């Protein structure tokens, strides 16, 4: 896929940034309870406030029962030459 984004904030020079770039991913059911989603994306903002954004993510969902799942989300992101990681673990109960 090709993603296009328009960001608007008074913190940017000119108050906007317009960019686009590729995104690729895969979703796989490892077994009947475990789903895996991996994706990567890069966007280059060339108009407005020039910068590059990139993200590499792995999302996993494991179904414990008919109404209960656990999720683990791991991500590594970069924007304005700053890197950070996100880790999120959640228990979801549907009713």
C-alpha positions in Angstrom: 0.0 0.0 0.0 0.9 3.6 -0.3 -0.1 5.8 2.6 -0.5 9.6 2.3 -0.8 11.8 5.4 -1.4 15.5 6.1 -0.4 16.7 9.5 -1.4 20.1 10.9 0.1 21.7 14.1 1.3 25.1 15.1 4.6 23.4 16.1 5.6 22.9 12.5 7.1 25.5 10.3 4.2 26.6 8.0 1.9 24.6 10.4 1.7 21.5 8.2 3.5 18.5 6.8 2.4 16.5 3.8 4.0 13.1 3.1 3.6 9.6 1.7 5.3 6.3 1.6 4.9 2.5 1.5 3.3 0.2 4.0 3.6 -3.6 3.9 2.3 -6.2 6.3 1.1 -9.8 6.8 -1.6 -11.3 8.9 -1.4 -15.0 9.8 -3.4 -17.4 11.9 -0.7 -19.5 13.5 -3.4 -21.8 14.8 -7.1 -21.5 15.7 -6.4 -19.4 18.8 -3.3 -17.4 17.8 -3.3 -14.6 15.2 -0.1 -12.7 14.2 0.0 -9.3 12.4 3.4 -7.9 11.4 3.8 -4.7 9.4 6.3 -1.9 8.5 5.7 1.5 7.1 7.8 4.5 6.1 6.6 8.0 5.2 8.6 10.9 3.9 7.1 14.3 4.6 8.6 16.5 1.9 6.2 19.5 2.0 5.8 21.8 5.0 7.9 20.5 7.8 10.3 17.9 6.2 10.8 14.7 8.2 10.6 11.0 8.0 8.4 8.6 10.1 9.0 4.9 10.2 7.4 2.1 12.2 7.9 -1.7 12.6 5.2 -3.5 14.5 4.3 -7.0 15.7 0.8 -7.6 17.1 -0.3 -10.9 18.5 -3.7 -12.0 19.8 -4.3 -15.3 21.6 -7.9 -16.4 22.3 -8.3 -18.0 25.7 -12.0 -18.7 25.5 -15.1 -17.6 23.6 -15.1 -14.2 25.2 -11.5 -13.7 26.4 -8.4 -12.7 24.5 -4.9 -11.5 25.4 -3.0 -9.2 23.1 0.7 -8.3 22.9 1.8 -5.4 20.8 5.4 -4.5 20.1 6.5 -1.5 18.0 9.7 0.4 17.2 9.1 3.9 15.8 11.2 6.8 14.5 10.2 10.4 13.9 12.4 13.5 13.7 15.5 11.3 14.2 14.2 10.2 17.6 13.6 6.5 18.3 11.3 4.8 20.8 9.7 1.5 21.5 6.1 0.7 22.6 5.0 -2.5 24.4 1.4 -3.1 25.3 -0.1 -6.1 26.9 -3.9 -6.3 27.3 -6.6 -8.7 28.5 -9.9 -8.3 26.6 -13.2 -9.6 28.0 -16.2 -9.4 25.7 -19.7 -9.5 27.1 
